[in-house]
Amino acid sequence: MIRKLKPRVKSSSHKVYLEPNPVEIKVLCSPGAISQVITNIIENALVHAFGKHESGEVNVLLSQSGNEVSILISDNGKGMPSDVLECIFNPFFTTNRDNGGSSLGMHLVYNIISQQLNGTINCSSVVGKGTQFIIKFPLISKN
């Protein structure tokens, strides 16, 4: 999934890192769902987190605790104020309407995680410090 973003990242001054995990994680669910979630969050960071002439980092860390998978995706971008943070999973919400996005990316992320993966997503952000998403779902999803 990170390879899918390689052309997009390569054409920017940003870096995306997949943190190595010494333990193999086996999940029984739709790989397309996980790929879509990670892709949408990284794409969103590349569009919204950094200014045009800034270079930034997005880090992805996968881990397992018991029967639960966690995915932590964080960036060192400009962060979001609380009024934006409260709305990011709403359909058609965007802070960048003029650049042609569908305004559905984060809404799709929320629906995939909650409905297909039977999980949760939490987002925290500090203006000037970046944004962090914590995604948790069971090793075996019902769908």
C-alpha angles and dihedrals in degrees: 000000000000088000089057088062095046097101091048094048094042091057090055133059091244131106129216118200128193104203112226116247116202091209123070112234117208116195128183105213141087109308088201090061093054092044092051092050095050093042093050094048093048092045089049090052092049091052101039111020101061135048120240095264099034127100118216145172133238117194126197121195124181121195141162131220115181108309094343132093120209126197118191116193117181138168134194093223133124095290127217134271116240095257090059093042090056092057106038095105094047116109115257093009115139139150091203106051095150095067099070103253121147093233087226102094099097093037088056090048091054093048094047092050097044099038108027101029097031089226145118136249127201127185129199128179140176120201108248093012107067142248134283131198122196114195122186129181138153121270088242116043121203095229 
